[in-house]
Amino acid sequence: MLNSARQRKRTVSKLLGLFQAILPEIEPQQARDQAYLAESVDIYDLERRMREIDQRGRSAASPLTFSLGLR
């Protein structure tokens, strides 16, 4: 049993290493959003961008939320 757990752990570690090697460094969404907000030219542009990010977040979560019956 203990040997089996070690094998699974090694396999998972190898898979994670493979994914990290295959996939390029992906900047987290939050970092991209912060950079996008930092490009605002004035307070009105900043507010518009904040609403845009907020709406994008809501629309992306909606199908999952409804499918899980959480609304």
N, CA, C and O atoms as a Tinker XYZ file with bonds, in Angstrom:
   284  protein
     1  N      0.827000   -1.189000    0.000000    73     2
     2  CA     0.000000    0.000000    0.000000    64     1     3
     3  C      0.873000    1.256000    0.000000    63     2     4     5
     4  O      0.619000    2.184000   -0.768000    81     3
     5  N      1.887000    1.294000    0.844000    73     3     6
     6  CA     2.773000    2.445000    0.941000    64     5     7
     7  C      3.546000    2.648000   -0.360000    63     6     8     9
     8  O      3.737000    3.780000   -0.805000    81     7
     9  N      3.988000    1.552000   -0.965000    73     7    10
    10  CA     4.717000    1.617000   -2.227000    64     9    11
    11  C      3.815000    2.176000   -3.325000    63    10    12    13
    12  O      4.271000    2.953000   -4.164000    81    11
    13  N      2.545000    1.788000   -3.325000    73    11    14
    14  CA     1.594000    2.266000   -4.315000    64    13    15
    15  C      1.387000    3.771000   -4.187000    63    14    16    17
    16  O      1.313000    4.476000   -5.194000    81    15
    17  N      1.293000    4.259000   -2.973000    73    15    18
    18  CA     1.124000    5.693000   -2.737000    64    17    19
    19  C      2.351000    6.459000   -3.227000    63    18    20    21
    20  O      2.222000    7.540000   -3.802000    81    19
    21  N      3.513000    5.911000   -3.006000    73    19    22
    22  CA     4.746000    6.563000   -3.481000    64    21    23
    23  C      4.791000    6.613000   -4.998000    63    22    24    25
    24  O      5.217000    7.608000   -5.584000    81    23
    25  N      4.344000    5.526000   -5.634000    73    23    26
    26  CA     4.330000    5.493000   -7.091000    64    25    27
    27  C      3.374000    6.540000   -7.650000    63    26    28    29
    28  O      3.690000    7.229000   -8.620000    81    27
    29  N      2.200000    6.652000   -7.028000    73    27    30
    30  CA     1.230000    7.658000   -7.483000    64    29    31
    31  C      1.804000    9.060000   -7.326000    63    30    32    33
    32  O      1.652000    9.904000   -8.210000    81    31
    33  N      2.460000    9.301000   -6.207000    73    31    34
    34  CA     3.040000   10.619000   -5.959000    64    33    35
    35  C      4.111000   10.934000   -7.003000    63    34    36    37
    36  O      4.184000   12.053000   -7.512000    81    35
    37  N      4.934000    9.942000   -7.315000    73    35    38
    38  CA     5.967000   10.132000   -8.335000    64    37    39
    39  C      5.347000   10.387000   -9.706000    63    38    40    41
    40  O      5.822000   11.235000  -10.461000    81    39
    41  N      4.286000    9.649000  -10.022000    73    39    42
    42  CA     3.615000    9.815000  -11.305000    64    41    43
    43  C      3.005000   11.202000  -11.417000    63    42    44    45
    44  O      3.124000   11.855000  -12.454000    81    43
    45  N      2.356000   11.653000  -10.356000    73    43    46
    46  CA     1.758000   12.990000  -10.361000    64    45    47
    47  C      2.847000   14.042000  -10.502000    63    46    48    49
    48  O      2.675000   15.011000  -11.241000    81    47
    49  N      3.954000   13.870000   -9.813000    73    47    50
    50  CA     5.067000   14.822000   -9.918000    64    49    51
    51  C      5.605000   14.871000  -11.342000    63    50    52    53
    52  O      5.909000   15.948000  -11.857000    81    51
    53  N      5.722000   13.720000  -11.974000    73    51    54
    54  CA     6.198000   13.680000  -13.359000    64    53    55
    55  C      5.214000   14.371000  -14.294000    63    54    56    57
    56  O      5.626000   15.098000  -15.197000    81    55
    57  N      3.909000   14.149000  -14.084000    73    55    58
    58  CA     2.902000   14.786000  -14.924000    64    57    59
    59  C      2.933000   16.306000  -14.765000    63    58    60    61
    60  O      2.846000   17.044000  -15.746000    81    59
    61  N      3.058000   16.761000  -13.529000    73    59    62
    62  CA     3.144000   18.204000  -13.300000    64    61    63
    63  C      4.380000   18.791000  -13.976000    63    62    64    65
    64  O      4.316000   19.870000  -14.565000    81    63
    65  N      5.482000   18.097000  -13.892000    73    63    66
    66  CA     6.699000   18.544000  -14.554000    64    65    67
    67  C      6.525000   18.608000  -16.057000    63    66    68    69
    68  O      7.015000   19.530000  -16.709000    81    67
    69  N      5.821000   17.619000  -16.608000    73    67    70
    70  CA     5.560000   17.589000  -18.047000    64    69    71
    71  C      4.693000   18.776000  -18.462000    63    70    72    73
    72  O      4.983000   19.442000  -19.455000    81    71
    73  N      3.627000   19.038000  -17.701000    73    71    74
    74  CA     2.770000   20.176000  -18.017000    64    73    75
    75  C      3.544000   21.488000  -17.962000    63    74    76    77
    76  O      3.369000   22.356000  -18.817000    81    75
    77  N      4.386000   21.623000  -16.967000    73    75    78
    78  CA     5.174000   22.850000  -16.846000    64    77    79
    79  C      6.151000   22.999000  -18.001000    63    78    80    81
    80  O      6.428000   24.115000  -18.439000    81    79
    81  N      6.671000   21.895000  -18.494000    73    79    82
    82  CA     7.619000   21.945000  -19.608000    64    81    83
    83  C      6.907000   22.248000  -20.930000    63    82    84    85
    84  O      7.444000   22.954000  -21.784000    81    83
    85  N      5.695000   21.707000  -21.091000    73    83    86
    86  CA     4.959000   21.873000  -22.348000    64    85    87
    87  C      4.324000   23.253000  -22.450000    63    86    88    89
    88  O      4.413000   23.911000  -23.486000    81    87
    89  N      3.688000   23.683000  -21.378000    73    87    90
    90  CA     2.977000   24.958000  -21.412000    64    89    91
    91  C      3.937000   26.107000  -21.153000    63    90    92    93
    92  O      4.765000   26.044000  -20.245000    81    91
    93  N      3.820000   27.152000  -21.954000    73    91    94
    94  CA     4.664000   28.324000  -21.704000    64    93    95
    95  C      4.212000   29.021000  -20.427000    63    94    96    97
    96  O      3.125000   28.768000  -19.908000    81    95
    97  N      5.063000   29.893000  -19.943000    73    95    98
    98  CA     4.687000   30.679000  -18.763000    64    97    99
    99  C      3.442000   31.476000  -19.121000    63    98   100   101
   100  O      3.440000   32.249000  -20.078000    81    99
   101  N      2.406000   31.284000  -18.359000    73    99   102
   102  CA     1.160000   31.994000  -18.605000    64   101   103
   103  C      0.960000   32.995000  -17.476000    63   102   104   105
   104  O      0.942000   32.641000  -16.297000    81   103
   105  N      0.811000   34.245000  -17.867000    73   103   106
   106  CA     0.613000   35.295000  -16.879000    64   105   107
   107  C     -0.786000   35.137000  -16.284000    63   106   108   109
   108  O     -1.756000   34.983000  -17.025000    81   107
   109  N     -0.899000   35.173000  -14.977000    73   107   110
   110  CA    -2.220000   35.034000  -14.358000    64   109   111
   111  C     -3.179000   36.141000  -14.814000    63   110   112   113
   112  O     -2.759000   37.262000  -15.098000    81   111
   113  N     -4.462000   35.808000  -14.880000    73   111   114
   114  CA    -5.471000   36.769000  -15.324000    64   113   115
   115  C     -5.452000   38.033000  -14.481000    63   114   116   117
   116  O     -5.606000   39.135000  -15.008000    81   115
   117  N     -5.267000   37.884000  -13.194000    73   115   118
   118  CA    -5.265000   39.060000  -12.316000    64   117   119
   119  C     -4.138000   40.023000  -12.694000    63   118   120   121
   120  O     -4.337000   41.238000  -12.682000    81   119
   121  N     -2.972000   39.502000  -13.024000    73   119   122
   122  CA    -1.846000   40.350000  -13.424000    64   121   123
   123  C     -2.149000   41.063000  -14.741000    63   122   124   125
   124  O     -1.808000   42.234000  -14.907000    81   123
   125  N     -2.790000   40.360000  -15.676000    73   123   126
   126  CA    -3.158000   41.006000  -16.944000    64   125   127
   127  C     -4.192000   42.100000  -16.715000    63   126   128   129
   128  O     -4.119000   43.174000  -17.313000    81   127
   129  N     -5.165000   41.811000  -15.833000    73   127   130
   130  CA    -6.179000   42.814000  -15.520000    64   129   131
   131  C     -5.547000   44.053000  -14.890000    63   130   132   133
   132  O     -5.905000   45.177000  -15.242000    81   131
   133  N     -4.618000   43.858000  -13.969000    73   131   134
   134  CA    -3.958000   44.985000  -13.314000    64   133   135
   135  C     -3.191000   45.833000  -14.334000    63   134   136   137
   136  O     -3.218000   47.062000  -14.274000    81   135
   137  N     -2.514000   45.172000  -15.260000    73   135   138
   138  CA    -1.771000   45.897000  -16.291000    64   137   139
   139  C     -2.736000   46.677000  -17.193000    63   138   140   141
   140  O     -2.458000   47.813000  -17.576000    81   139
   141  N     -3.862000   46.056000  -17.522000    73   139   142
   142  CA    -4.882000   46.712000  -18.349000    64   141   143
   143  C     -5.429000   47.950000  -17.628000    63   142   144   145
   144  O     -5.597000   49.004000  -18.240000    81   143
   145  N     -5.703000   47.817000  -16.341000    73   143   146
   146  CA    -6.208000   48.952000  -15.571000    64   145   147
   147  C     -5.159000   50.063000  -15.469000    63   146   148   149
   148  O     -5.500000   51.246000  -15.488000    81   147
   149  N     -3.914000   49.688000  -15.365000    73   147   150
   150  CA    -2.829000   50.670000  -15.237000    64   149   151
   151  C     -2.676000   51.514000  -16.499000    63   150   152   153
   152  O     -2.101000   52.602000  -16.447000    81   151
   153  N     -3.180000   51.029000  -17.629000    73   151   154
   154  CA    -3.097000   51.771000  -18.890000    64   153   155
   155  C     -4.190000   52.835000  -19.022000    63   154   156   157
   156  O     -4.224000   53.550000  -20.024000    81   155
   157  N     -5.070000   52.955000  -18.047000    73   155   158
   158  CA    -6.160000   53.943000  -18.100000    64   157   159
   159  C     -5.584000   55.339000  -18.240000    63   158   160   161
   160  O     -4.543000   55.663000  -17.667000    81   159
   161  N     -6.283000   56.162000  -19.016000    73   159   162
   162  CA    -5.807000   57.525000  -19.243000    64   161   163
   163  C     -6.418000   58.530000  -18.278000    63   162   164   165
   164  O     -5.853000   59.602000  -18.057000    81   163
   165  N     -7.573000   58.190000  -17.699000    73   163   166
   166  CA    -8.191000   59.059000  -16.697000    64   165   167
   167  C     -9.134000   58.222000  -15.834000    63   166   168   169
   168  O     -9.278000   57.018000  -16.041000    81   167
   169  N     -9.765000   58.870000  -14.876000    73   167   170
   170  CA   -10.618000   58.150000  -13.933000    64   169   171
   171  C    -11.826000   57.517000  -14.638000    63   170   172   173
   172  O    -12.283000   56.445000  -14.242000    81   171
   173  N    -12.334000   58.170000  -15.665000    73   171   174
   174  CA   -13.490000   57.632000  -16.390000    64   173   175
   175  C    -13.105000   56.377000  -17.165000    63   174   176   177
   176  O    -13.859000   55.404000  -17.215000    81   175
   177  N    -11.927000   56.415000  -17.765000    73   175   178
   178  CA   -11.419000   55.249000  -18.474000    64   177   179
   179  C    -11.171000   54.097000  -17.491000    63   178   180   181
   180  O    -11.470000   52.940000  -17.789000    81   179
   181  N    -10.629000   54.425000  -16.336000    73   179   182
   182  CA   -10.390000   53.407000  -15.309000    64   181   183
   183  C    -11.704000   52.757000  -14.878000    63   182   184   185
   184  O    -11.789000   51.533000  -14.780000    81   183
   185  N    -12.717000   53.568000  -14.622000    73   183   186
   186  CA   -14.020000   53.021000  -14.208000    64   185   187
   187  C    -14.631000   52.148000  -15.293000    63   186   188   189
   188  O    -15.193000   51.092000  -15.003000    81   187
   189  N    -14.521000   52.588000  -16.550000    73   187   190
   190  CA   -15.037000   51.792000  -17.667000    64   189   191
   191  C    -14.343000   50.449000  -17.748000    63   190   192   193
   192  O    -14.985000   49.417000  -17.943000    81   191
   193  N    -13.029000   50.466000  -17.599000    73   191   194
   194  CA   -12.258000   49.229000  -17.646000    64   193   195
   195  C    -12.606000   48.307000  -16.469000    63   194   196   197
   196  O    -12.673000   47.088000  -16.623000    81   195
   197  N    -12.822000   48.898000  -15.312000    73   195   198
   198  CA   -13.196000   48.094000  -14.142000    64   197   199
   199  C    -14.555000   47.423000  -14.360000    63   198   200   201
   200  O    -14.734000   46.254000  -14.019000    81   199
   201  N    -15.515000   48.168000  -14.932000    73   199   202
   202  CA   -16.829000   47.575000  -15.229000    64   201   203
   203  C    -16.693000   46.459000  -16.256000    63   202   204   205
   204  O    -17.348000   45.423000  -16.149000    81   203
   205  N    -15.839000   46.677000  -17.248000    73   203   206
   206  CA   -15.619000   45.673000  -18.293000    64   205   207
   207  C    -15.068000   44.375000  -17.688000    63   206   208   209
   208  O    -15.532000   43.285000  -18.023000    81   207
   209  N    -14.099000   44.495000  -16.815000    73   207   210
   210  CA   -13.518000   43.316000  -16.159000    64   209   211
   211  C    -14.560000   42.637000  -15.279000    63   210   212   213
   212  O    -14.647000   41.410000  -15.242000    81   211
   213  N    -15.349000   43.440000  -14.571000    73   211   214
   214  CA   -16.395000   42.898000  -13.709000    64   213   215
   215  C    -17.427000   42.133000  -14.522000    63   214   216   217
   216  O    -17.831000   41.035000  -14.139000    81   215
   217  N    -17.858000   42.704000  -15.642000    73   215   218
   218  CA   -18.848000   42.042000  -16.497000    64   217   219
   219  C    -18.283000   40.757000  -17.099000    63   218   220   221
   220  O    -18.981000   39.746000  -17.185000    81   219
   221  N    -17.032000   40.800000  -17.509000    73   219   222
   222  CA   -16.394000   39.602000  -18.072000    64   221   223
   223  C    -16.364000   38.489000  -17.035000    63   222   224   225
   224  O    -16.625000   37.329000  -17.355000    81   223
   225  N    -16.048000   38.840000  -15.800000    73   223   226
   226  CA   -16.004000   37.848000  -14.729000    64   225   227
   227  C    -17.363000   37.246000  -14.465000    63   226   228   229
   228  O    -17.482000   36.040000  -14.249000    81   227
   229  N    -18.388000   38.076000  -14.480000    73   227   230
   230  CA   -19.750000   37.584000  -14.236000    64   229   231
   231  C    -20.234000   36.693000  -15.366000    63   230   232   233
   232  O    -20.846000   35.653000  -15.122000    81   231
   233  N    -19.962000   37.097000  -16.608000    73   231   234
   234  CA   -20.450000   36.302000  -17.738000    64   233   235
   235  C    -19.709000   34.975000  -17.837000    63   234   236   237
   236  O    -20.282000   33.981000  -18.282000    81   235
   237  N    -18.456000   34.944000  -17.432000    73   235   238
   238  CA   -17.687000   33.695000  -17.476000    64   237   239
   239  C    -18.160000   32.720000  -16.414000    63   238   240   241
   240  O    -18.111000   31.508000  -16.625000    81   239
   241  N    -18.619000   33.230000  -15.272000    73   239   242
   242  CA   -19.037000   32.363000  -14.172000    64   241   243
   243  C    -20.488000   31.926000  -14.296000    63   242   244   245
   244  O    -20.882000   30.936000  -13.679000    81   243
   245  N    -21.287000   32.632000  -15.072000    73   243   246
   246  CA   -22.726000   32.364000  -15.128000    64   245   247
   247  C    -23.096000   30.938000  -15.525000    63   246   248   249
   248  O    -23.878000   30.314000  -14.808000    81   247
   249  N    -22.581000   30.384000  -16.627000    73   247   250
   250  CA   -23.015000   29.033000  -17.003000    64   249   251
   251  C    -22.712000   27.997000  -15.913000    63   250   252   253
   252  O    -23.536000   27.123000  -15.644000    81   251
   253  N    -21.564000   28.092000  -15.304000    73   251   254
   254  CA   -21.210000   27.148000  -14.255000    64   253   255
   255  C    -22.116000   27.330000  -13.049000    63   254   256   257
   256  O    -22.589000   26.358000  -12.459000    81   255
   257  N    -22.348000   28.570000  -12.694000    73   255   258
   258  CA   -23.195000   28.857000  -11.531000    64   257   259
   259  C    -24.591000   28.302000  -11.743000    63   258   260   261
   260  O    -25.156000   27.677000  -10.845000    81   259
   261  N    -25.150000   28.525000  -12.923000    73   259   262
   262  CA   -26.486000   28.026000  -13.187000    64   261   263
   263  C    -26.511000   26.504000  -13.263000    63   262   264   265
   264  O    -27.457000   25.873000  -12.791000    81   263
   265  N    -25.487000   25.919000  -13.849000    73   263   266
   266  CA   -25.476000   24.462000  -13.980000    64   265   267
   267  C    -25.336000   23.780000  -12.629000    63   266   268   269
   268  O    -25.774000   22.642000  -12.464000    81   267
   269  N    -24.736000   24.453000  -11.667000    73   267   270
   270  CA   -24.597000   23.867000  -10.332000    64   269   271
   271  C    -25.789000   24.215000   -9.450000    63   270   272   273
   272  O    -25.884000   23.741000   -8.318000    81   271
   273  N    -26.690000   25.035000   -9.957000    73   271   274
   274  CA   -27.866000   25.429000   -9.182000    64   273   275
   275  C    -27.540000   26.337000   -8.027000    63   274   276   277
   276  O    -28.211000   26.283000   -6.996000    81   275
   277  N    -26.522000   27.177000   -8.168000    73   275   278
   278  CA   -26.086000   28.025000   -7.065000    64   277   279
   279  C    -26.735000   29.398000   -7.068000    63   278   280   281
   280  O    -26.582000   30.142000   -6.099000    81   279
   281  N    -27.441000   29.751000   -8.103000    73   279   282
   282  CA   -28.060000   31.079000   -8.150000    64   281   283
   283  C    -29.394000   31.084000   -7.503000    63   282   284
   284  O    -30.052000   32.123000   -7.454000    81   283
